[in-house]
Amino acid sequence: MATAKTRAQLRRLNDLSSILRANTSPASSPRTLGLQEIAALCAKRAPARVGRDFHAVRDELLAIACEWDLACDRLEDQSDVCLDAIATFLRR
């Protein structure tokens, strides 16, 4: 298990663990999750937000898409901002 040494590392580990908890696939890890799996996870969660503003949900999904680095498709290689956007979307 990794040990966080700074607040930024702790935040990153917290976001990664939130994303992995939200994923229902038992064999998933940050090394195996890519954009396709995250998109499927967000697609499952989006309709569950019945009482929320459709435009706000769309804006959150667009923020995730804008922050995703296509050169590095693995979840663990994404920036802290991208992980925060995904984790925030899945927590709400």
Buried (B, 14 or more C-beta within 10 A) or exposed (E): EEEEEEEEEEBBBBBBEBBBEBBEEEEBEBEEBBBEBBBEBBEEBBEEBEEEEEEEBEEBBEBBBEBBEEEEBBBEEBEEEBBBBBBBBBEE
